Amino acid sequence: MRHVAVLYGGISAEREVSLSSGRQVIAALAGAGFDVTPILVGPDLGAMIAALDPKPDVVFNALHGRFGEDGVVQGVLDWLDIPYTHSGVRASALAMDKQAAKAVFAAAGLPVARGRVVDIDELAASDPVPLPYVVKPLNEGSSVGVEILRGGDNRRAELARGWRFGRTAMVEEYVPGRELTVGVMGDRALAVTEIAAAAGFYDYESKYAAGGSRHMVPAPVHPETYARAMDVALAAHRALGCRGATRADLRYDDTHCKEGDEPGRLVLLEVNTQPGLTPTSLLPEQAAHLGIDFPALCAWMVEHAACHA
């Protein structure tokens, strides 16, 4: 019987998400016949390392956000020579840094939103790009800190004054239309899901609160768009050097398309190297759509664990 240690919790803004993912994973792996050791991660790195002695066969990394999916804990596990799920140091760090990831996507010829990194003082002084636009932290996930500023919105200066994510922010054009996401397992794109958020914006609450959003899989979009979204997600996974499972988030602007027209504009927003595994998460839903139940999905991740040093 393989011994799997599950890291969950962590110290990021996504701790609650990780706790939910971790609880689901622990139950699923135990049900699948693995010897599971839950490790609740807090600010004491030494305590986490001590809990990994004796070494498990595999670490299932169910941490989300900073210090969990940005290459930090991956480097620790490489040092300890313990195979772990999901991507390695380089891919994790690239994907978590929105500026770096966007540069990689652009170099690979993938469609990205127009925008740039700005100093918060610049945002406080004036609109750095034409309205409407999106302001987002460079190194957070789960839509933490993301704001949409539209015409007539007077929150810009207030937003800049209260910014708590460093001295810079990513500012991008707002891409209207529909929210799409595509899960990837290894060398296979799973499906395209359209997400309809109850609040109109797929924010943190929409992602994790029961009833916060409605998921349509397969997404009811133009067949060419569906195929293109699958191709873009897999290409982005490969461009970053990801392993295991990822999820690509995209926007699809078909606001000016008429029935029978060519597909609208597809834009890649980001790649999540450690997609949520909560009861409302999208990757398990897509896997289930293809006949892969949650224990089988978690077991697949364990079987594809590796050291990436």
HUKAMO-V298871 format. One record per residue. N is the residue number from 1. SS is DSSP state (a for helix, b for strand, c for the rest). BURIAL is b if it has 9 or more other C-alpha atoms within 8 Angstrom, else e. Layout:
((N:SS:BURIAL) (N:SS:BURIAL))
//
This chain:
((1:c:e) (2:c:e) (3:b:b) (4:b:b) (5:b:b) (6:b:b) (7:b:b) (8:b:b) (9:b:b) (10:c:b) (11:c:b) (12:c:b) (13:c:e) (14:c:b) (15:a:b) (16:a:e) (17:a:b) (18:a:b) (19:a:b) (20:a:b) (21:a:b) (22:a:b) (23:a:e) (24:a:b) (25:a:b) (26:a:b) (27:a:e) (28:a:b) (29:a:b) (30:a:b) (31:a:e) (32:c:b) (33:c:e) (34:c:b) (35:b:b) (36:b:b) (37:b:e) (38:b:b) (39:b:b) (40:b:e) (41:b:b) (42:c:b) (43:c:e) (44:c:e) (45:a:e) (46:a:e) (47:a:e) (48:a:b) (49:a:e) (50:a:e) (51:a:e) (52:c:b) (53:c:e) (54:c:e) (55:c:e) (56:c:b) (57:c:b) (58:b:b) (59:b:b) (60:b:b) (61:b:b) (62:c:b) (63:c:b) (64:c:b) (65:c:b) (66:c:b) (67:c:b) (68:c:b) (69:c:b) (70:c:b) (71:c:b) (72:a:b) (73:a:b) (74:a:b) (75:a:b) (76:a:e) (77:a:b) (78:a:b) (79:a:e) (80:a:e) (81:c:e) (82:c:b) (83:c:b) (84:b:b) (85:c:b) (86:c:b) (87:c:b) (88:c:b) (89:a:b) (90:a:e) (91:a:b) (92:a:b) (93:a:b) (94:a:b) (95:a:b) (96:a:b) (97:c:b) (98:a:b) (99:a:b) (100:a:b) (101:a:b) (102:a:b) (103:a:e) (104:a:b) (105:a:b) (106:a:b) (107:a:e) (108:c:e) (109:c:e) (110:c:b) (111:c:b) (112:b:b) (113:c:b) (114:c:e) (115:b:b) (116:b:e) (117:b:b) (118:b:b) (119:b:b) (120:a:b) (121:a:e) (122:a:b) (123:a:b) (124:a:b) (125:a:e) (126:c:e) (127:c:b) (128:c:e) (129:c:b) (130:c:e) (131:c:b) (132:c:b) (133:b:b) (134:b:b) (135:b:b) (136:b:b) (137:c:b) (138:c:b) (139:c:e) (140:c:b) (141:c:b) (142:c:e) (143:c:b) (144:c:b) (145:c:e) (146:c:b) (147:b:e) (148:b:b) (149:b:b) (150:c:e) (151:c:e) (152:c:e) (153:c:e) (154:c:e) (155:c:e) (156:a:b) (157:a:b) (158:a:e) (159:a:b) (160:a:b) (161:a:e) (162:c:e) (163:c:e) (164:c:e) (165:c:b) (166:c:e) (167:c:e) (168:b:b) (169:b:b) (170:b:b) (171:b:b) (172:b:b) (173:b:b) (174:c:b) (175:c:b) (176:c:e) (177:c:b) (178:b:b) (179:b:b) (180:b:b) (181:b:b) (182:b:b) (183:b:b) (184:b:b) (185:b:b) (186:c:e) (187:c:e) (188:b:e) (189:b:b) (190:b:b) (191:b:b) (192:b:b) (193:b:b) (194:b:b) (195:b:b) (196:b:b) (197:b:b) (198:c:b) (199:c:e) (200:c:e) (201:c:e) (202:c:b) (203:c:b) (204:a:b) (205:a:e) (206:a:b) (207:a:b) (208:a:b) (209:c:e) (210:c:e) (211:c:e) (212:c:b) (213:b:b) (214:b:b) (215:b:e) (216:b:b) (217:b:b) (218:c:e) (219:c:b) (220:c:e) (221:c:e) (222:c:e) (223:a:e) (224:a:e) (225:a:b) (226:a:b) (227:a:e) (228:a:e) (229:a:b) (230:a:b) (231:a:b) (232:a:b) (233:a:b) (234:a:b) (235:a:b) (236:a:b) (237:a:b) (238:a:e) (239:a:b) (240:a:b) (241:c:b) (242:c:b) (243:c:b) (244:c:b) (245:b:b) (246:b:b) (247:b:b) (248:b:b) (249:b:b) (250:b:b) (251:b:b) (252:b:b) (253:b:b) (254:c:b) (255:c:e) (256:c:e) (257:c:b) (258:c:e) (259:c:e) (260:c:e) (261:c:e) (262:c:e) (263:c:b) (264:c:b) (265:b:e) (266:b:b) (267:b:b) (268:b:b) (269:b:b) (270:b:b) (271:b:b) (272:b:b) (273:c:b) (274:c:b) (275:c:b) (276:c:b) (277:c:b) (278:c:b) (279:c:e) (280:c:b) (281:c:b) (282:a:b) (283:a:b) (284:a:b) (285:a:e) (286:a:b) (287:a:b) (288:a:b) (289:a:e) (290:c:e) (291:c:e) (292:c:b) (293:c:b) (294:a:b) (295:a:b) (296:a:b) (297:a:b) (298:a:b) (299:a:b) (300:a:e) (301:a:b) (302:a:b) (303:a:e) (304:c:e) (305:c:b) (306:b:e) (307:c:b) (308:c:e) (309:c:e))
//
